[in-house]
């Protein structure tokens, strides 16, 4: 297949195209605006691959999208503004990219006749849940500008399927971690802070719960849904590694030989969801299961940041 992959200079997207190039004969075109979280350094190792092509462009720019997307078989749509804290301060960019950009991509994909449109979303669209786990059929209840914009983008993509027959499939992933994650996210932020002798900031009481899935496992699930997912359907992707932010911090402290004196308690974030949890029986029904244990994956991730200071150091503190 000829894949048109938006936002693949970012964290999950760059790992995904590596997986595709390593495990198929597919051709990959990366289309990315190279905002602060998307960097060409994520693509250096594969830029000379004859099955790889890069196009610099904004998903909201219709003419550029149409010229770039034409001739491709499928669209894999990762491009998004994704950091909750930034969305609280500057929500406009999130609505523009996540909602307007998704609509542009769907419109053009229909016009050029792609065979499949895979929209990558997040478990945050469901909101918080105190007990049990969200099913794909549960109502959406986003509580931050980021998650609201992603819920909107999900509905936009699915509406193009219902109204125009665009062959849309949606994935909703739990928190991903692994190499090449922009260092504003909790695991790379805390890891690089600890490497540099700095403290780590924990919101509120630290008891907010997240499910962590290694990015490699997430990419295998995304690839499976791309090839075998049922059109018009949604698939949750998670690894059932639910821990509190405080427990996660203790793991990071132990793996970097630091102690609790490195914790700084800070005021809780507005609208901070207490617990995310998703039911993954549907994706497992396609034959998928996570392969990387959380303990092994976290240790490997910390080693990657310890060995790749030249990658993350220029990115820390970017506006």
Legacy VTK file of the C-alpha trace (Angstrom):
# vtk DataFile Version 3.0
C-alpha trace
ASCII
DATASET POLYDATA
POINTS 319 float
0.000 0.000 0.000
0.905 3.648 -0.336
0.387 5.227 3.091
-0.189 8.947 3.644
0.685 9.474 7.323
0.023 12.838 8.945
1.974 13.977 11.994
4.546 11.211 11.665
7.453 13.417 12.707
5.973 13.205 16.203
6.203 10.514 18.848
3.721 7.762 17.988
3.729 8.521 14.260
7.509 8.237 13.880
7.488 4.928 15.742
4.603 3.721 13.579
6.310 4.389 10.258
9.428 2.618 11.503
7.253 -0.378 12.284
5.605 -0.271 8.839
8.896 0.054 6.961
10.399 -2.807 8.986
7.436 -5.155 8.652
5.933 -4.580 5.208
6.719 -3.547 1.654
4.459 -0.488 1.957
5.511 2.954 0.789
5.152 5.768 3.339
4.662 9.480 2.799
4.971 11.562 5.963
3.039 14.833 5.913
3.946 17.057 8.862
3.915 20.764 9.725
6.966 20.333 11.993
5.519 22.237 14.933
7.379 22.122 18.242
6.541 18.440 18.913
7.327 17.207 15.401
10.998 17.128 14.535
12.990 15.855 11.545
15.439 14.299 14.011
12.779 11.617 14.568
13.153 10.643 10.902
16.907 10.843 10.312
17.471 7.087 10.475
14.909 6.370 7.736
15.208 9.357 5.404
17.310 7.398 2.920
14.852 4.512 2.746
13.598 4.348 -0.869
10.063 3.646 0.399
9.992 6.844 2.499
9.019 10.348 1.438
8.562 13.533 3.471
6.302 16.502 2.673
6.258 19.610 4.848
2.697 20.868 5.126
-0.227 21.928 7.306
-3.285 19.657 7.432
-5.511 22.759 7.350
-4.119 23.812 3.954
-6.531 22.239 1.456
-4.528 22.764 -1.724
-1.314 21.394 -0.234
-3.134 18.413 1.297
-4.832 17.565 -1.995
-1.591 17.659 -3.961
0.226 15.591 -1.352
-2.491 12.987 -0.689
-3.330 12.206 -4.311
-2.112 8.789 -5.409
-2.130 7.204 -1.945
-4.204 4.193 -0.921
-4.784 4.975 2.760
-4.538 7.837 5.236
-3.254 7.331 8.788
-4.060 10.517 10.694
-1.812 11.118 13.724
-1.425 14.900 13.368
-2.798 16.678 16.441
-2.103 19.169 19.146
-1.872 16.822 22.108
-0.686 18.399 25.374
-3.455 19.061 27.906
-1.580 21.846 29.713
-1.048 23.761 26.467
-4.723 23.377 25.578
-5.759 25.036 28.838
-3.632 28.084 28.057
-4.066 28.257 24.258
-7.106 26.278 23.077
-7.466 27.911 19.652
-4.623 25.912 18.091
-6.218 22.684 19.303
-9.571 23.419 17.695
-7.921 24.486 14.437
-5.608 21.496 14.052
-7.674 18.755 15.632
-11.107 19.703 14.282
-10.600 21.875 11.198
-7.570 19.865 10.081
-9.399 16.542 10.437
-12.308 17.881 8.401
-9.958 19.017 5.613
-8.271 15.615 5.513
-11.603 13.785 5.370
-12.878 16.023 2.582
-9.764 15.529 0.482
-9.575 11.799 1.219
-13.090 11.397 -0.157
-12.284 13.476 -3.227
-9.144 11.498 -4.115
-10.770 8.142 -3.321
-8.614 6.621 -0.582
-9.438 3.042 0.376
-9.197 3.591 4.126
-8.916 6.507 6.561
-7.528 5.568 9.997
-8.124 8.286 12.568
-5.896 8.098 15.667
-7.564 9.288 18.869
-7.248 8.990 22.644
-8.989 7.452 25.645
-9.264 10.968 27.081
-12.366 11.580 24.969
-14.349 9.377 27.359
-13.457 11.475 30.400
-12.893 10.099 33.883
-14.321 6.848 35.268
-14.224 5.793 38.932
-14.977 2.097 38.425
-14.950 -0.254 35.463
-13.659 0.525 31.980
-15.055 2.414 28.996
-16.363 0.537 25.971
-16.142 1.952 22.457
-19.915 2.464 22.524
-19.916 4.596 25.687
-20.791 8.311 25.428
-17.992 10.857 25.263
-17.424 13.256 28.147
-14.188 15.199 27.520
-13.150 17.667 30.222
-10.215 19.615 28.742
-9.911 21.672 25.559
-7.528 18.993 24.255
-9.841 16.039 24.842
-12.857 18.030 23.621
-11.046 18.828 20.363
-10.126 15.161 19.934
-13.713 14.075 20.623
-14.787 16.586 18.001
-12.292 15.203 15.510
-13.550 11.649 16.146
-17.114 12.717 15.435
-16.068 14.663 12.342
-14.300 11.618 10.897
-17.169 9.277 11.755
-19.688 11.735 10.282
-17.809 11.616 6.975
-18.229 7.839 7.086
-21.953 8.041 7.859
-22.730 10.856 5.422
-20.358 10.275 2.534
-19.238 6.669 2.942
-15.620 7.621 3.669
-13.968 4.358 4.822
-13.113 5.542 8.347
-11.785 3.488 11.259
-10.933 5.051 14.649
-8.491 3.978 17.356
-8.487 5.347 20.902
-5.251 4.668 22.747
-4.362 4.911 26.413
-1.229 6.808 27.483
1.743 5.816 25.327
5.383 5.851 26.437
8.700 4.942 24.871
11.538 6.493 22.858
11.236 9.848 21.064
8.394 11.216 23.172
8.501 15.006 23.400
9.861 15.972 26.847
6.812 17.886 28.060
4.976 14.599 28.707
5.235 13.117 32.194
7.608 10.165 31.623
10.217 11.973 29.471
9.829 15.184 31.509
10.397 13.435 34.824
13.158 11.216 33.429
15.137 14.080 31.901
14.626 16.222 35.002
16.021 13.439 37.178
18.962 12.954 34.806
19.714 16.684 35.094
19.410 16.782 38.893
16.095 18.650 38.856
12.920 17.951 40.805
9.750 16.472 39.311
6.374 18.250 39.700
3.376 16.149 40.773
-0.090 17.644 40.424
-2.446 17.530 43.411
-2.184 14.369 45.516
-0.590 12.293 42.734
-3.390 9.718 42.778
-4.661 10.294 39.261
-4.632 6.943 37.433
-3.504 6.279 33.873
-3.091 3.107 31.795
0.340 2.914 30.127
0.977 1.179 26.792
4.423 0.972 25.203
4.493 2.728 21.855
5.671 -0.417 20.044
2.609 -2.325 21.256
0.418 0.616 20.320
1.899 0.658 16.808
1.256 -3.058 16.288
-2.375 -2.489 17.269
-2.730 0.520 14.962
-1.237 -1.437 12.070
-3.632 -4.318 12.720
-6.659 -2.010 12.730
-5.403 -0.347 9.550
-5.385 -3.686 7.753
-8.187 -5.640 9.420
-10.401 -3.202 11.347
-14.060 -2.976 10.335
-15.038 0.250 8.599
-17.032 2.681 10.725
-15.826 1.039 13.943
-13.813 2.273 16.932
-11.085 0.239 18.657
-9.700 0.949 22.139
-5.966 0.250 22.556
-4.532 -0.209 26.044
-2.255 -2.526 27.996
-4.019 -2.679 31.402
-1.093 -1.062 33.218
-3.137 1.229 35.460
-1.069 3.056 38.075
-1.231 6.394 39.855
1.064 9.233 38.862
2.713 8.909 42.271
3.398 5.199 41.719
4.821 6.020 38.300
7.064 8.640 39.884
8.378 6.132 42.412
9.267 3.755 39.546
11.173 6.555 37.807
12.944 7.539 41.033
14.044 3.956 41.626
15.259 3.463 38.054
17.337 6.658 38.175
18.693 6.048 41.708
16.887 9.058 43.178
14.727 9.450 46.287
11.491 11.228 47.256
13.317 14.465 48.050
13.204 15.074 44.287
9.392 15.388 44.293
7.832 18.844 44.162
4.115 18.963 44.939
2.262 21.529 42.839
-1.314 22.795 42.597
-3.580 20.443 40.690
-4.313 21.089 37.036
-7.792 22.503 36.237
-10.195 19.769 35.104
-7.688 17.031 35.922
-9.370 13.674 35.168
-9.038 11.228 38.052
-8.912 7.882 36.242
-8.773 6.641 32.654
-9.632 3.037 31.902
-10.685 1.383 28.650
-11.965 -2.051 27.767
-9.766 -3.610 25.058
-11.674 -6.817 24.292
-12.554 -5.591 20.802
-8.946 -5.071 19.605
-7.912 -8.306 21.301
-10.638 -9.998 19.281
-8.583 -9.181 16.184
-5.710 -11.185 17.689
-3.743 -8.325 19.283
-2.153 -8.336 22.713
0.625 -6.219 24.235
4.054 -7.848 24.294
6.143 -5.440 26.404
5.736 -5.523 30.180
5.530 -2.167 31.904
8.618 -2.820 34.031
10.744 -3.790 31.020
9.362 -1.043 28.830
9.890 1.670 31.423
13.476 0.581 32.104
14.216 0.508 28.359
12.650 3.951 27.929
14.773 5.489 30.680
17.904 3.983 29.125
16.959 5.543 25.802
16.747 9.023 27.330
19.965 8.481 29.249
21.742 7.549 26.009
20.135 10.192 23.778
20.689 13.533 25.471
21.516 15.094 22.098
17.955 14.304 20.996
16.008 15.682 23.965
18.182 18.456 25.369
17.441 20.962 22.535
13.702 20.248 22.897
13.312 20.931 26.610
11.702 24.225 27.423
10.632 24.968 23.839
7.795 27.552 23.768
LINES 1 320
319 0 1 2 3 4 5 6 7 8 9 10 11 12 13 14 15 16 17 18 19 20 21 22 23 24 25 26 27 28 29 30 31 32 33 34 35 36 37 38 39 40 41 42 43 44 45 46 47 48 49 50 51 52 53 54 55 56 57 58 59 60 61 62 63 64 65 66 67 68 69 70 71 72 73 74 75 76 77 78 79 80 81 82 83 84 85 86 87 88 89 90 91 92 93 94 95 96 97 98 99 100 101 102 103 104 105 106 107 108 109 110 111 112 113 114 115 116 117 118 119 120 121 122 123 124 125 126 127 128 129 130 131 132 133 134 135 136 137 138 139 140 141 142 143 144 145 146 147 148 149 150 151 152 153 154 155 156 157 158 159 160 161 162 163 164 165 166 167 168 169 170 171 172 173 174 175 176 177 178 179 180 181 182 183 184 185 186 187 188 189 190 191 192 193 194 195 196 197 198 199 200 201 202 203 204 205 206 207 208 209 210 211 212 213 214 215 216 217 218 219 220 221 222 223 224 225 226 227 228 229 230 231 232 233 234 235 236 237 238 239 240 241 242 243 244 245 246 247 248 249 250 251 252 253 254 255 256 257 258 259 260 261 262 263 264 265 266 267 268 269 270 271 272 273 274 275 276 277 278 279 280 281 282 283 284 285 286 287 288 289 290 291 292 293 294 295 296 297 298 299 300 301 302 303 304 305 306 307 308 309 310 311 312 313 314 315 316 317 318
